[in-house]
């Protein structure tokens, strides 16, 4: 798909919002509204682990798009993926330490 129309740009932005929701628990717009005094964007203030997960999510998202998977299926697969569960527990442990 080419990203040269307004409709396609909106679709691409919604994909980014979906990934942000999975990784950060909010969209970029929501983050900006909660952090008006911070410069940059949500990714500029992310932990290394979050950026690693984000990069992997973008790769997975690209593959799901190639397979024409639906967003509901996509979220279901990601929410239940053992690798995601391991990263979540490692991230929580790192934050607690």
N, C-alpha and C positions, 0 to 999 in steps of 0.2 A: 504494500500500500504506500502510495506517495503522500507526503505530509504537506501538500501545497494549498489546501482549501481550509476555510474556517471550520467546517464540520470535522475534517480530519485532525486539525489542531486541537479542537475540543476533545475529540476521542483520545488523542495522545495525552492530553492533560489529565483526563479521567483515569487513564492507566497509571500515570505517575501518582495521582491521589490515592488510588487503590494500594499501590506499593507503600506509600507513606503511611497509610492506615495500618497496614500489616506490621511495618517495622517500628513506627513511632507512635501509633495509636491516634493520629490526627492528620488532617490534610495540611499542606503548606500554608494555606490561607488561615486555617484555625490557629496554627502555630504562631503566625505573624500577629494575629489579633491578641494572643495571650502574651506575646513578647515584643511589644512595640518599641522598646528601648534598645533591643539588641540589633546589632548590624548583621547583615548577611541573611542567610536563609536557614531552614531547619537542618540541612545537611552540613552547613558550616559549623554547627554547634553539636554535631553528633559525636558519640564515642566511636573509637576505632572498630569495636565489635559491631555496632549498628551499621557503620559504613560497609563492613565486610558482608553482613547479612543483606544490606541494600543492593550491593553489587551482584550478589548471587540471585537475589529476587528479580533483578532486571534481566538476568540471563534466563531464569525460569520463565519469566513473563514473555520474553521473546519466543521461547519454545512453545508455550501455551498458545500464543497468538498464531504461530505457524500451524498448530494442530487444530485451531479454531475452537478451543475450549471455552466454555462459558465462564463468566465471572464467579458464579455460584460454585461450579466445579473447581475452579482455580482456588478459591478461598478454602474449600473443603480439603483439598489435597494439601495445601500449605499448612493449614491449622493442625492437621493430623500427621504431618511428616515427622518421622523420628529425628531427622537431622535438625529440624527447627526446634523440637522439644529439647534436644541436647544443648543447642546454642542458648536457648532461653535459660536453662538451669545453670549453664556456665556463666552467662551474663549476670544472673542474679547473685551467684556465688562471688564473682569478681567485685560486684558493687558492695556486697556485705563485707568483704575483706578489706 
